[in-house]
C-alpha cells in the first residue's frame, strides 16, 4: 500500500480518498489491511466514504458555528441600535414642547 505525507510531516496510508484519513479511523484502516485483498477493496471504499462524510460534516459544522457567531454579533449590533434609537426617541419626546398641555 502506498503512503503520502500528512500535514504533520509523517506518512499516512493513501486509500485513494481525497481527504486524509481521520485519526479516529486509522485503527480501522490497520485492521482492514490485515484482511485478504479481496475483502479489503470493499471495506476501503466504505472507509473512504465514511472518512469523506465525517470530513464534510466537520466542515459543515464549522460553517454553522461561524454563521452562529456572526448572527450573535449581528444581534448585539441590532440590540445596541435599538437601545440607541429608544434613547433618541425618549430624548426627543422629553425635549419637544408640550402642545397638548398648553392647549388645554
RAFENGI-V778178 format. One line per field, one symbol per residue. ss: DSSP state (H for helix, E for strand, L for the rest). phi: phi as a letter, one per 40 degrees, with the letter a starting at -180 (. if undefined). Layout:
ss=???
phi=???
//
This chain:
ss=LLEEELLLLLEEELLLLLLLLLHHHHHHHHHHHLLLHHHHHHHHHHHHHHHHHHHHHHHHHHHHHHHHHHHHHHHHHHHHHHHHHHHHHHHHHHHLLLHHHHHL
phi=.cbbccccgcbbcbcgccccccdcccccccccccccdcccdccccccccccccccccccccccccccccccccccccccccccccccccccccccccccccccc
//
